[in-house]
Amino acid sequence: MIIKTLKQLRRITIGVVGFTVIIIGLFMIVLPGPAFIVIPVGLSILATEFIWAKKLRDKLKDRISQMIPKKK
């Protein structure tokens, strides 16, 4: 059997779903749709299981918060 544990199955499922959402978001860049919402959602799905995705999501979140002007 290829998948030995439920943890591996969960990790594979989250990976497939997360990458699918990101790919749909990338298509929405050229097609009509809210790509700027869908891509971070896919990254957040991947961040539940993968450390690299969590780090990338946190960097993206910091950059976006720096771009938003502070209210006085």
C-alpha positions, 0 to 999 in steps of 0.5 A: 500500500502506498499510503501507510497512515491517515496522517499521510492521507491527510497531508496529501489531500490538503496538498492537492486541495491547496494547490488546486485552489492556487491554480484556480486563482492563477487562472483568475488572474487572466479570467474574471474572478477574485484572484487576490482572494482565492490565491491567499485562501489556497496558501492558507489551506497549504499552511495548515500542513506545510511549514514553507506555506506558512512562512510564505503566507506570513511574508505576504501578510506582512508585505500587504500590511506595510502597503496599507497606509496607517490611520492617524 
